């Protein structure tokens, strides 16, 4: 049996055992079971909930964020507010290999408007791939109700794309539960959420969502694309 098959068996049993557990219990178990764990924080609503929980459980936990160089200013401001509130001593900025200027030289101006998959690959997927090589597992803020591509996500699962354990503590939560936690615990959040931005990515590829639209319809509007490639279709 390969290492991956062994990992899958163990992770599937863990997923079944913690399917009904609270996010805090899932995080605690992940910190115990996964020797070298990190949290990928996008500073979205879900990730701010997880950051609050994680910092209360282990203030020294590893946290990183993908800085594409084209995040909203509100996102950078929230990062600073989060650092002020939680400290986050082991917060790590992960940058693409190419600056925006270098990307324009190689691929032309405004790549995101012509080939968003290529742009996401350069500015998100490749940096994520490189940083995750250093870890045994990562925590994410995905929820099943966010998109059909996430409907089958498990609390604990093997991430075959990046070859490590993936932990999704909020996978069973609804949007309402996320916002109740934020309000009850006074968790800082991005003010763009109050302006009809349920999902916030990069400046050029995110628009407000109209009433009745899918929560992720504001990402890469005009393209047949709802994921940046960090989370493969379930």
C-alpha distance (Angstrom), angle and dihedral (degrees) to the residues before:
residue distance angle dihedral
X1 . . .
X2 3.79 . .
X3 3.78 123.4 .
X4 3.79 89.2 -110.0
X5 3.83 92.2 54.7
X6 3.79 90.7 49.9
X7 3.79 90.2 49.2
X8 3.79 91.6 49.0
X9 3.80 93.3 54.0
X10 3.78 93.0 49.6
X11 3.80 93.6 44.7
X12 3.80 93.8 47.4
X13 3.80 90.9 53.8
X14 3.79 90.2 48.1
X15 3.81 90.8 49.1
X16 3.80 91.2 53.3
X17 3.81 92.3 46.6
X18 3.83 94.2 50.8
X19 3.81 100.1 35.1
X20 3.82 91.3 109.3
X21 3.82 96.8 34.1
X22 3.80 123.8 115.0
X23 3.81 117.6 -100.8
X24 3.79 89.3 -111.8
X25 3.82 91.5 55.5
X26 3.80 90.3 47.4
X27 3.81 91.0 51.7
X28 3.80 91.7 47.6
X29 3.80 91.2 50.5
X30 3.79 91.7 47.1
X31 3.80 91.3 52.3
X32 3.81 89.2 51.7
X33 3.79 97.7 44.0
X34 3.79 103.7 36.8
X35 3.83 110.4 63.0
X36 3.79 97.8 -159.6
X37 3.80 109.2 30.1
X38 3.80 131.4 166.3
X39 3.79 136.2 -176.8
X40 3.81 120.3 -132.1
X41 3.80 103.2 -146.7
X42 3.80 120.1 -167.0
X43 3.83 92.4 173.3
X44 3.81 89.3 -121.7
X45 3.80 119.5 139.6
X46 3.81 94.7 -90.1
X47 3.78 93.2 46.2
X48 3.80 92.1 49.6
X49 3.82 88.3 55.3
X50 3.80 90.0 50.0
X51 3.80 91.9 45.7
X52 3.80 90.1 53.6
X53 3.82 91.5 49.6
X54 3.79 94.3 43.4
X55 3.79 95.2 49.0
X56 3.81 89.9 49.7
X57 3.81 90.7 51.6
X58 3.82 99.4 38.6
X59 3.81 118.1 1.8
X60 3.82 89.3 -172.8
X61 3.80 94.5 57.7
X62 3.79 119.1 131.5
X63 3.81 114.3 -103.7
X64 3.79 129.9 174.4
X65 3.78 137.4 176.6
X66 3.79 131.4 -158.1
X67 3.78 108.1 -122.5
X68 3.80 105.7 -162.1
X69 3.83 90.5 -179.9
X70 3.82 87.5 -120.3
X71 3.80 102.7 74.1
X72 3.79 119.0 132.3
X73 3.79 114.8 -89.0
X74 3.81 86.3 -122.3
X75 3.81 88.4 61.3
X76 3.79 92.8 52.4
X77 3.81 89.4 47.3
X78 3.81 90.1 51.5
X79 3.79 90.3 50.9
X80 3.80 88.8 56.2
X81 3.81 92.0 47.3
X82 3.80 90.2 49.9
X83 3.79 91.6 51.6
X84 3.80 89.8 49.8
X85 3.81 92.2 50.5
X86 3.81 101.9 39.3
X87 3.79 105.8 20.4
X88 3.82 92.4 -139.4
X89 3.82 93.2 -160.9
X90 3.79 92.3 -176.3
X91 3.80 97.0 49.8
X92 3.79 112.3 138.0
X93 3.79 129.2 -162.8
X94 3.82 112.2 -143.3
X95 3.80 115.2 -161.0
X96 3.83 131.9 -171.0
X97 3.81 118.5 -102.5
X98 3.82 89.4 -118.9
X99 3.78 125.2 59.5
X100 3.79 116.1 -137.4
X101 3.79 89.0 -102.2
X102 3.80 92.5 52.2
X103 3.79 90.8 47.3
X104 3.79 90.6 52.5
X105 3.80 91.1 49.6
X106 3.81 92.3 52.5
X107 3.81 102.4 34.8
X108 3.78 105.8 19.9
X109 3.78 133.0 -110.2
X110 3.82 122.1 -36.3
X111 3.81 96.9 2.3
X112 3.82 89.4 177.2
X113 3.80 89.8 66.3
X114 3.82 94.5 51.7
X115 3.79 105.7 30.4
X116 3.81 111.6 10.8
X117 3.81 91.8 171.9
X118 3.79 90.7 60.6
X119 3.79 91.6 44.9
X120 3.82 92.1 50.1
X121 3.78 89.7 47.6
X122 3.81 92.1 54.2
X123 3.78 98.6 40.1
X124 3.82 101.8 33.1
X125 3.79 118.3 9.7
X126 3.80 99.0 46.2
X127 3.84 94.0 45.9
X128 3.81 90.1 46.6
X129 3.80 91.9 48.7
X130 3.78 90.6 52.4
X131 3.79 96.4 47.7
X132 3.81 95.6 44.5
X133 3.81 90.4 57.3
X134 3.80 85.5 74.8
X135 3.82 94.8 58.1
X136 3.81 141.8 63.2
X137 3.79 94.8 -145.5
X138 3.79 145.2 1.9
X139 3.79 135.8 -148.6
X140 3.81 118.5 -137.0
X141 3.80 135.7 -176.4
X142 3.80 98.9 -132.6
X143 3.82 119.2 138.8
X144 3.79 127.9 -163.2
X145 3.79 95.2 -125.2
X146 3.82 93.8 54.4
X147 3.79 95.8 82.9
X148 3.83 141.8 -18.1
X149 3.81 87.9 -106.6
X150 3.82 88.7 63.7
X151 3.81 99.3 41.2
X152 3.82 94.5 102.9
X153 3.81 98.0 43.6
X154 3.81 115.6 134.1
X155 3.79 131.6 -144.4
X156 3.81 88.3 -115.8
X157 3.80 121.1 17.4
X158 3.77 142.7 155.1
X159 3.79 111.9 -103.3
X160 3.78 102.6 -144.6
X161 3.78 93.3 -177.2
X162 3.80 94.5 60.4
X163 3.84 98.4 20.6
X164 3.77 101.0 -124.8
X165 3.81 141.2 92.8
X166 3.79 116.5 -73.7
X167 3.80 119.9 -153.3
X168 3.82 120.3 -162.7
X169 3.83 107.0 -178.5
X170 3.83 95.4 172.6
X171 3.79 96.2 44.4
X172 3.84 93.8 117.3
X173 3.81 96.1 41.8
X174 3.77 124.9 108.2
X175 3.78 124.3 -136.9
X176 3.80 87.7 -106.2
X177 3.79 91.6 57.8
X178 3.80 90.9 50.6
X179 3.78 92.6 53.7
X180 3.80 94.4 42.9
X181 3.80 88.7 56.2
X182 3.81 91.8 48.1
X183 3.80 92.1 51.7
X184 3.81 96.2 41.8
X185 3.80 94.4 48.2
X186 3.81 96.9 35.8
X187 3.78 92.2 -122.9
X188 3.82 113.7 178.9
X189 3.78 113.9 -117.5
X190 3.80 141.1 -179.9
X191 3.84 111.2 -82.6
X192 3.81 88.5 -142.4
X193 3.81 86.6 76.5
X194 3.80 86.6 69.4
X195 3.81 89.4 54.7
X196 3.83 97.3 59.9
X197 3.79 97.4 -86.2
X198 3.84 103.4 129.5
X199 3.82 91.7 165.1
X200 3.80 118.9 35.0
X201 3.78 122.8 -163.8
X202 3.77 131.0 143.8
X203 3.79 124.0 -14.4
X204 3.81 97.3 -113.3
X205 3.81 97.5 42.7
X206 3.80 103.5 45.5
X207 3.79 128.7 79.3
X208 3.81 134.1 169.4
X209 3.80 117.1 -84.3
X210 3.80 120.0 -120.4
X211 3.83 121.8 -132.8
X212 3.79 110.6 -77.5
X213 3.80 95.2 17.0
X214 3.78 123.9 124.7
X215 3.84 110.0 -90.0
X216 3.82 91.0 -119.0
X217 3.82 95.5 45.4
X218 3.79 89.0 98.0
X219 3.79 90.9 65.9
X220 3.82 115.5 90.4
X221 3.81 91.8 -11.6
X222 3.79 111.5 -160.0
X223 3.81 93.2 29.0
X224 3.80 130.0 90.4
X225 3.76 89.5 -116.2
X226 3.82 134.1 108.9
X227 3.81 101.2 158.5
X228 3.79 130.5 56.8
X229 3.80 92.6 -146.4
X230 3.80 98.4 -98.9
X231 3.80 92.3 105.8
X232 3.82 114.1 39.5
X233 3.81 118.5 -143.0
X234 3.78 111.4 -81.8
